[in-house]
Amino acid sequence: MLEILNRVTLLLGTKAVERIAASRVIIVGVGGVGSWCAESLVRSGVGHLTIVDSDSVCASNINRQLMATTKTIGRAKVDVLRERLLEINPDADIMAMQKVYCQEENEAFHLEDYDYIIDCIDSLKDKMALLLNATATDATVFSSMGAALKVDPTQVKVAELWKVRGCPLGAALRKKMKRARLKPAKPVMCVYSEELLENKGIGEVEREGNSNGTMSHITAIFGFTLAGLVMKDITAS
């Protein structure tokens, strides 16, 4: 047993830690939410983790993404994050995929190989594709709803996709599924918040497309909550 997991073992016991180490997890999207989820999973002992993201680090990521610093600007997010995760646990099996997840590329991700699939995608079309394909496997699926325009950590909640309320991303996702007459093959527990603030700084800073203001403590709580759902599920078995 790795010494770095002594405190985890003390809390959960050796058998649970062995199950955690054997679990195979994929996180699709390792930005503001997914990066913190990845770190928590590795620190908790997950031994097999695949991280997926096509983007490179830019200055606007620094306020909320774990691996984004002034020294990592321009580098692939998955590469920087993988390096950090291996510094935490050099024995971990960390696969970095600098790719966009989409329906056309679904087979390249081999979702059937994983025990847990974690959706942290922003794109509505790709998010729907991932949830539909992921729930068709034997994996347990968790999803992050929108983490922008929020500051109150006490409003972060967990609910099944069809019971998420007050989240524009969740509402848009359900609407898109209904129009397509498609739905996930099994329940998907989601992390979300009903809080919805406005961008008070419009006109004061350059806005990237339709991006919204975001705070690191909220994205981190979303990510840690997703990791917590994985831990809870593994240790309950």
VOKOLVEX-288149 format. One line per field, with one value per residue (C-alpha): residue in three letters; y, z, x. Coordinates in Angstrom, 2 decimals. Example, Ala and Ser with C-alpha at 12.3 -4.5 7.8 and 13.67 -1.06 7.14 Angstrom:
# VOKOLVEX-288149
residu <- (ALA	SER)
py <- (-4.50	-1.06)
pz <- (7.80	7.14)
px <- (12.30	13.67)
***
This chain:
# VOKOLVEX-288149
residu <- (MET	LEU	GLU	ILE	LEU	ASN	ARG	VAL	THR	LEU	LEU	LEU	GLY	THR	LYS	ALA	VAL	GLU	ARG	ILE	ALA	ALA	SER	ARG	VAL	ILE	ILE	VAL	GLY	VAL	GLY	GLY	VAL	GLY	SER	TRP	CYS	ALA	GLU	SER	LEU	VAL	ARG	SER	GLY	VAL	GLY	HIS	LEU	THR	ILE	VAL	ASP	SER	ASP	SER	VAL	CYS	ALA	SER	ASN	ILE	ASN	ARG	GLN	LEU	MET	ALA	THR	THR	LYS	THR	ILE	GLY	ARG	ALA	LYS	VAL	ASP	VAL	LEU	ARG	GLU	ARG	LEU	LEU	GLU	ILE	ASN	PRO	ASP	ALA	ASP	ILE	MET	ALA	MET	GLN	LYS	VAL	TYR	CYS	GLN	GLU	GLU	ASN	GLU	ALA	PHE	HIS	LEU	GLU	ASP	TYR	ASP	TYR	ILE	ILE	ASP	CYS	ILE	ASP	SER	LEU	LYS	ASP	LYS	MET	ALA	LEU	LEU	LEU	ASN	ALA	THR	ALA	THR	ASP	ALA	THR	VAL	PHE	SER	SER	MET	GLY	ALA	ALA	LEU	LYS	VAL	ASP	PRO	THR	GLN	VAL	LYS	VAL	ALA	GLU	LEU	TRP	LYS	VAL	ARG	GLY	CYS	PRO	LEU	GLY	ALA	ALA	LEU	ARG	LYS	LYS	MET	LYS	ARG	ALA	ARG	LEU	LYS	PRO	ALA	LYS	PRO	VAL	MET	CYS	VAL	TYR	SER	GLU	GLU	LEU	LEU	GLU	ASN	LYS	GLY	ILE	GLY	GLU	VAL	GLU	ARG	GLU	GLY	ASN	SER	ASN	GLY	THR	MET	SER	HIS	ILE	THR	ALA	ILE	PHE	GLY	PHE	THR	LEU	ALA	GLY	LEU	VAL	MET	LYS	ASP	ILE	THR	ALA	SER)
py <- (0.00	3.41	5.57	8.56	6.75	6.09	8.57	7.24	3.70	4.77	6.12	3.55	0.39	-1.64	-3.44	-0.19	1.36	-1.68	-1.25	2.44	1.61	-0.93	1.39	2.78	6.34	8.70	12.44	14.15	17.84	18.86	22.59	24.40	21.41	18.38	19.35	19.50	16.24	14.56	15.77	14.59	11.15	10.62	11.88	9.42	6.52	5.98	4.05	4.26	7.64	8.95	12.72	14.16	17.76	19.33	22.78	24.45	26.61	30.32	33.28	33.36	29.80	30.76	31.95	28.55	25.64	23.59	23.23	26.76	29.07	31.80	29.15	26.67	29.05	27.56	23.96	21.23	21.07	17.28	17.16	19.67	18.00	14.54	15.75	17.13	13.99	11.80	14.01	13.13	9.40	8.27	4.77	5.88	4.97	8.34	8.54	11.99	12.40	15.79	15.28	16.66	14.16	14.00	11.46	10.91	10.01	8.05	4.69	6.12	6.63	3.00	4.05	0.40	-0.04	2.20	1.75	5.47	8.07	11.70	14.34	17.85	18.99	22.51	21.87	20.96	18.70	16.80	16.60	14.95	12.50	11.54	10.98	8.89	6.76	6.51	5.30	2.56	0.98	-0.78	2.26	4.54	8.02	11.38	14.81	18.43	21.06	24.74	26.15	29.75	32.77	31.43	32.40	30.67	27.25	26.33	26.13	23.32	20.22	16.75	15.41	13.10	14.80	15.03	16.53	19.27	22.66	26.24	25.37	26.74	24.10	21.29	22.70	23.10	19.57	18.02	20.08	18.92	15.29	15.61	17.16	14.29	11.83	10.39	9.90	8.31	4.57	4.88	7.62	10.21	11.97	15.60	18.32	21.69	24.91	26.92	30.16	32.32	35.73	38.28	39.38	42.74	43.40	43.39	46.27	46.39	43.35	41.55	38.76	35.57	34.64	33.79	33.01	33.89	34.87	31.98	31.55	28.88	27.89	26.97	25.01	23.21	22.30	20.95	18.87	17.64	16.72	14.60	12.88	12.37	10.67	8.23	7.52	7.06	4.60	2.55	2.30	1.43	-1.77)
pz <- (0.00	-0.96	1.99	0.36	0.88	4.60	5.62	2.99	4.20	7.80	6.93	4.42	5.08	2.88	0.83	-0.17	-1.14	-3.28	-5.08	-5.63	-7.05	-9.44	-10.72	-14.23	-14.64	-17.60	-17.27	-20.46	-20.16	-17.69	-17.42	-14.37	-13.05	-14.51	-13.48	-9.79	-10.08	-11.56	-8.77	-6.06	-7.65	-7.86	-4.31	-3.21	-4.87	-8.27	-10.17	-13.75	-15.05	-18.57	-19.02	-22.21	-23.46	-26.77	-25.49	-24.48	-21.40	-21.88	-19.50	-18.91	-17.52	-14.62	-12.28	-12.11	-13.71	-11.59	-14.06	-15.48	-14.38	-16.05	-16.77	-18.50	-20.97	-24.46	-23.36	-23.81	-20.72	-20.56	-20.74	-17.94	-15.78	-16.37	-15.23	-12.02	-11.32	-11.75	-9.30	-6.79	-7.57	-9.94	-9.97	-11.34	-14.88	-16.37	-20.05	-21.65	-24.78	-26.48	-28.45	-28.75	-27.69	-30.27	-31.68	-34.77	-32.63	-29.92	-30.73	-30.27	-26.56	-25.74	-23.09	-22.48	-20.80	-17.84	-14.49	-14.18	-16.88	-15.77	-18.07	-17.73	-21.30	-22.10	-25.65	-25.55	-28.61	-27.43	-23.87	-25.06	-27.22	-24.32	-21.89	-24.39	-25.28	-21.75	-20.27	-22.88	-21.23	-17.86	-16.38	-13.71	-15.18	-13.41	-15.00	-14.23	-15.11	-15.53	-12.91	-14.20	-12.74	-9.18	-5.94	-3.15	-2.29	-0.08	-3.11	-4.86	-5.05	-6.54	-8.37	-11.22	-14.63	-15.02	-11.55	-11.92	-11.53	-11.98	-14.29	-17.87	-19.15	-17.61	-19.05	-22.51	-22.39	-21.47	-24.17	-26.80	-25.77	-25.84	-29.32	-30.53	-28.70	-26.97	-23.32	-21.29	-20.87	-17.09	-14.42	-14.41	-11.14	-11.75	-9.79	-10.18	-8.50	-8.81	-8.22	-11.35	-11.18	-13.91	-15.42	-13.73	-15.56	-19.14	-20.93	-18.34	-19.61	-22.94	-23.17	-25.03	-27.14	-24.93	-21.90	-18.42	-15.21	-13.09	-9.67	-8.74	-5.46	-7.30	-10.11	-7.53	-5.41	-8.51	-9.34	-5.79	-5.53	-8.68	-7.22	-4.00	-5.88	-7.34	-3.91	-2.38	-5.08	-4.89	-1.11	-0.94	-2.89)
px <- (0.00	1.40	2.39	0.68	-2.64	-2.19	-4.89	-7.28	-6.67	-7.14	-10.59	-11.83	-9.85	-7.51	-10.17	-11.86	-8.54	-7.77	-11.11	-10.36	-6.92	-8.42	-11.15	-10.89	-12.15	-12.38	-13.00	-14.11	-13.24	-10.55	-11.13	-12.47	-14.43	-12.70	-9.18	-10.10	-12.00	-8.93	-6.68	-9.06	-9.42	-5.65	-5.09	-7.79	-5.98	-7.62	-4.99	-6.29	-7.43	-7.95	-8.20	-9.68	-9.50	-8.51	-7.57	-4.33	-3.87	-4.57	-4.39	-8.15	-7.99	-5.74	-8.50	-10.21	-8.30	-5.93	-3.06	-3.28	-0.46	1.56	4.21	1.89	0.20	0.25	0.72	-1.88	-4.09	-4.03	-0.23	0.27	-2.36	-0.90	2.50	1.01	-0.99	2.10	3.98	1.26	1.32	4.09	2.62	-0.74	-1.74	-2.69	-3.65	-3.91	-6.03	-5.85	-9.04	-12.56	-15.19	-17.99	-20.40	-18.26	-15.21	-17.04	-15.46	-11.95	-12.63	-13.55	-16.06	-16.90	-13.50	-14.31	-16.02	-16.80	-17.39	-17.41	-18.85	-17.42	-18.13	-19.36	-20.62	-24.31	-24.18	-21.13	-22.42	-25.61	-23.67	-21.42	-24.28	-26.23	-23.22	-21.85	-25.12	-25.27	-22.19	-21.91	-20.13	-21.56	-21.96	-21.75	-22.15	-21.38	-23.94	-22.99	-20.61	-20.47	-22.30	-22.14	-20.37	-22.31	-20.81	-23.76	-26.04	-24.15	-26.37	-26.61	-29.67	-30.59	-30.50	-34.27	-34.63	-32.00	-33.69	-32.53	-29.63	-29.85	-27.41	-29.45	-32.67	-31.14	-29.74	-33.08	-34.84	-32.37	-32.86	-36.65	-36.56	-34.40	-36.65	-33.60	-32.74	-29.93	-30.27	-29.97	-30.00	-27.20	-26.44	-25.45	-23.70	-25.42	-26.47	-29.66	-27.76	-27.62	-25.95	-25.32	-22.03	-21.50	-18.26	-19.54	-17.85	-15.04	-13.08	-12.84	-15.41	-14.49	-17.50	-20.45	-18.29	-19.53	-17.80	-16.57	-14.95	-12.41	-14.02	-17.22	-15.57	-13.43	-16.46	-18.21	-15.12	-14.59	-18.27	-18.00	-14.94	-16.86	-19.69	-17.16	-15.64	-19.07	-20.09	-16.88	-16.87	-20.56	-20.02)
***
